[in-house]
Amino acid sequence: MCGRIVDPNLRGTDFEISQTRLHPFPRRYNIKPTQDVLVITAEAPEGEMARWWLVPSWHKGDLKDWKATTFNARIEDAASKPTFRGPWRYGRCLIPAAGYYEWTGEKGSKQPHFIRPAGNEETLWFAGLISRWNGMLTCTIVTRPANSTVADIHTRMPVILNAEERDAWLAGSDDPEIGAGPKLRHHPVARFGAASDGPALIEPAVA
């Protein structure tokens, strides 16, 4: 599961997205499902914004009528599920992030952890799927079983792609092992609320 992410620091880099120059927004450190995130596709490599909670194009009701939890999609079965089957074939995207959060412990006293790249790379590239519903672009983050660098925090992780895998994903790869090998590191952070934001959220918690 991946339910909170942090905006990537793409400003001033070779991969700065023109969308952020045209419509700049403050960097966010507590992005929640239903908020807009940056997505990159083969058709829009400059990036565009999408609502993080996929709604399939065939949904006939209002937005509030879509009750399924679709901010994540499991790589093991997304290709066969009616909600994700179309986006799997025609809606591949990349979702860049500086990192994401997971929680450990019992309900009521859960400890948040910030998970980020283990090396010098500042950006994680999540495999994503997009669907356009009633003119609104929506997306989901694809997940897989956690690898050894993060399994002590959670049983699942986003599908995180290296440069070669990013091209393969956008081209429609069905490799079930894609995105299995990233090296990640994590540290506990102070507890925060749904409305909290700012760079202090990702700082290591003081013992």
For each residue, the residues with C-beta under 8 A, 3 or more apart:
1: 72 102 143 154 156
2: 5 71 72 100 102 126 141 143 156 157 158
3: 32 33 71 72 101
4: 30 31 32 100 101
5: 2 31 37 95 97 99 100 101 126 141
6: 28 29 30 31 97 98 99 100 101 114 201 202
7: 27 28 29 31 38 97 98
8: 38 96 97 98 122 123 124
9: 13 27 98 122 123
10: 13 15 16 17 20 96 123
11: 16 20 27
12: 16
13: 9 10 16
14:
15: 10 123
16: 10 11 12 13 20 21
17: 10 20 21 38 40 46 47
18: 21 22 46 47
19: 22 23 38 46 47 48 49
20: 10 11 16 17 23 24 25 38 47
21: 16 17 18 24
22: 18 19
23: 19 20 49
24: 20 21
25: 20 28
26:
27: 7 9 11
28: 6 7 25 31 35 197
29: 6 7 197 198 199 201 202
30: 4 6 192 194 196 197 201
31: 4 5 6 7 28 35 37 52
32: 3 4 35 52 194
33: 3 52 53 71
34: 51 52 53 71
35: 28 31 32 51 52
36: 49 50 51 52
37: 5 31 49 50 52 95 97 139
38: 7 8 17 19 20 47 48 49 50 95 96
39: 44 47 48 49 50 93 94 95 128 130 137 139
40: 17 44 45 46 47 93 94 95 96
41: 44 45 48 92 93 94 130 170
42: 45 92 170 171
43:
44: 39 40 41 47 48
45: 40 41 42
46: 17 18 19 40
47: 17 18 19 20 38 39 40 44
48: 19 38 39 41 44 137
49: 19 23 36 37 38 39 137
50: 36 37 38 39 93 130 137 138 139
51: 34 35 36 55 136 137 138 139
52: 31 32 33 34 35 36 37 71 138 139 140 141
53: 33 34 70 71 138 140
54: 70 71 73 83 84 87 129 130 131 138 139 140
55: 51 59 63 66 70 131 133 136 138
56: 59 82 83 84 86 87 131 133
57: 86 131 132 133
58: 86
59: 55 56 65 66 133
60:
61: 64 65 66
62: 65
63: 55 66 133 134 136
64: 61
65: 59 61 62
66: 55 59 61 63 70
67:
68: 83
69: 72
70: 53 54 55 66 73 83 84 140
71: 2 3 33 34 52 53 54 140 141
72: 1 2 3 69 140 141 142 143
73: 54 70 78 81 83 84 129 140 141 142 143
74: 77 78 142 143 144
75: 78 127 142 143 144 159 176 178 179
76: 144 176
77: 74 80 81
78: 73 74 75 81 84 85 88 129 142
79: 84 85 88 89 174
80: 77 85
81: 73 77 78 84 85
82: 56 85
83: 54 56 68 70 73
84: 54 56 70 73 78 79 81 87 88 129 140
85: 78 79 80 81 82 88 89
86: 56 57 58 89 90 91 131
87: 54 56 84 90 91 92 129 130 131 140
88: 78 79 84 85 91 92 129
89: 79 85 86 172
90: 86 87
91: 86 87 88 129 130 131
92: 41 42 87 88 127 128 129 130 169 170 171 172
93: 39 40 41 50 128 129 130 139 170
94: 39 40 41 125 126 127 128 161 166 169 170
95: 5 37 38 39 40 125 126 127 128 139 141
96: 8 10 38 40 123 124 125 126
97: 5 6 7 8 37 100 123 124 126
98: 6 7 8 9 116 122 123 124 202
99: 5 6 114 115 116 117 124 202
100: 2 4 5 6 97 114 115 124 158
101: 3 4 5 6 112 113 114 115 189
102: 1 2 112 113 115 150 153 154 186
103: 110 111 112 113
104: 110 111 113 153 154
105: 109 110 111
106: 109 110
107: 110
108:
109: 105 106
110: 103 104 105 106 107 191
111: 103 104 105 188 191
112: 101 102 103 188 189 190 191 192
113: 101 102 103 104 153 186 187 188 189
114: 6 99 100 101 186 187 189 201 202
115: 99 100 101 102 150 153 157 184 185 186
116: 98 99 124 184 185 186 202
117: 99 120 121 122 123 124 182 183 184 185
118: 149 182 183 184 185
119: 183
120: 117
121: 117 124
122: 8 9 98 117
123: 8 9 10 15 96 97 98 117
124: 8 96 97 98 99 100 116 117 121 158 160 182
125: 94 95 96 160 161 162 166
126: 2 5 94 95 96 97 141 142 158 159 160 161
127: 75 92 94 95 141 142 158 159 160 161 169 178 179
128: 39 92 93 94 95 139 140 141 142
129: 54 73 78 84 87 88 91 92 93 139 140 142
130: 39 41 50 54 87 91 92 93 137 138 139
131: 54 55 56 57 86 87 91 137 138 139
132: 57 135 136 137 138
133: 55 56 57 59 63 136 138
134: 63
135: 132
136: 51 55 63 132 133
137: 39 48 49 50 51 130 131 132
138: 50 51 52 53 54 55 130 131 132 133
139: 37 39 50 51 52 54 93 95 128 129 130 131
140: 52 53 54 70 71 72 73 84 87 128 129
141: 2 5 52 71 72 73 95 126 127 128 158 159
142: 72 73 74 75 78 126 127 128 129 158 159 179
143: 1 2 72 73 74 75 156 157 158 159
144: 74 75 76 156 157 158 159 179 180
145: 155 156 157
146: 150 151 153 154 155 156 157
147: 150 151 157 180 181 182 184
148: 151
149: 118 182 183 184 185
150: 102 115 146 147 153 154 157 184 186
151: 146 147 148 154 155
152:
153: 102 104 113 115 146 150 186
154: 1 102 104 146 150 151 157
155: 145 146 151
156: 1 2 143 144 145 146
157: 2 115 143 144 145 146 147 150 154 160 184
158: 2 100 124 126 127 141 142 143 144 179
159: 75 126 127 141 142 143 144 169 178 179 180
160: 124 125 126 127 157 179 182 184
161: 94 125 126 127 165 166 169 178 179
162: 125 165 166 181 182
163: 166 167
164: 167 168
165: 161 162 168 169 173 178 179
166: 94 125 161 162 163 169 170
167: 163 164 170 171
168: 164 165 171 173 175 178
169: 92 94 127 159 161 165 166 172 173 178 179
170: 41 42 92 93 94 166 167
171: 42 92 167 168
172: 89 92 169
173: 165 168 169 178
174: 79
175: 168 178
176: 75 76
177: 180
178: 75 127 159 161 165 168 169 173 175
179: 75 127 142 144 158 159 160 161 165 169 182
180: 144 147 159 177
181: 147 162
182: 117 118 124 147 149 160 162 179
183: 117 118 119 149
184: 115 116 117 118 147 149 150 157 160
185: 115 116 117 118 149
186: 102 113 114 115 116 150 153
187: 113 114 204 205
188: 111 112 113 204 205
189: 101 112 113 114 192 201 202 203 204 205
190: 112 200 201 203 205 206
191: 110 111 112
192: 30 112 189 196 201
193: 196
194: 30 32
195:
196: 30 192 193 201
197: 28 29 30 201
198: 29 201
199: 29 202 203
200: 190 203
201: 6 29 30 114 189 190 192 196 197 198
202: 6 29 98 99 114 116 189 199
203: 189 190 199 200
204: 187 188 189
205: 187 188 189 190
206: 190
207:
